[in-house]
Amino acid sequence: MGMMGPDGVMTQRAKVEIAKFKADLKVTDAQLPQWNRFADALRGMAKVMEDSHRQLMTPAGGTLPGRLGRMEKALTHHLASVKAVEEALQPLYAWLSQEQKKVADAIRIGPMGMM
């Protein structure tokens, strides 16, 4: 099925990584509202990345300006999703204990998801 289904590879991978991150952080009930907002933003970023990848992998027909426009649109959407993740992280991070912050600080979030 690859990335062409409603839940493609990136989206499925994000679900697994988000669940692992939540378990590693040992999110408490009091932290759930902040966690849920953050997890939603991560899922949104995975969807944007998947959609952008799908769009950029379509045959490169059209004009050079048109192809660059598609690339710009994909990058703009990606930047917006990164900003949404960052905004959702701030209140969650404030609720984390020092031990949880150490776990969070070891996580890398990049163009291919969490690592």
Buried (B, 14 or more C-beta within 10 A) or exposed (E): EEBEEEBBBBBBBBBEBBEEBBEEBEBEEEBBEBBBBBBBBBBBBBBBBBBBBBEBEEEEEEEEEEBEEBEEEBEEBBEEBBEBBEEBBEBBBEBBEEEBEEBBEEEEBEEEBBE
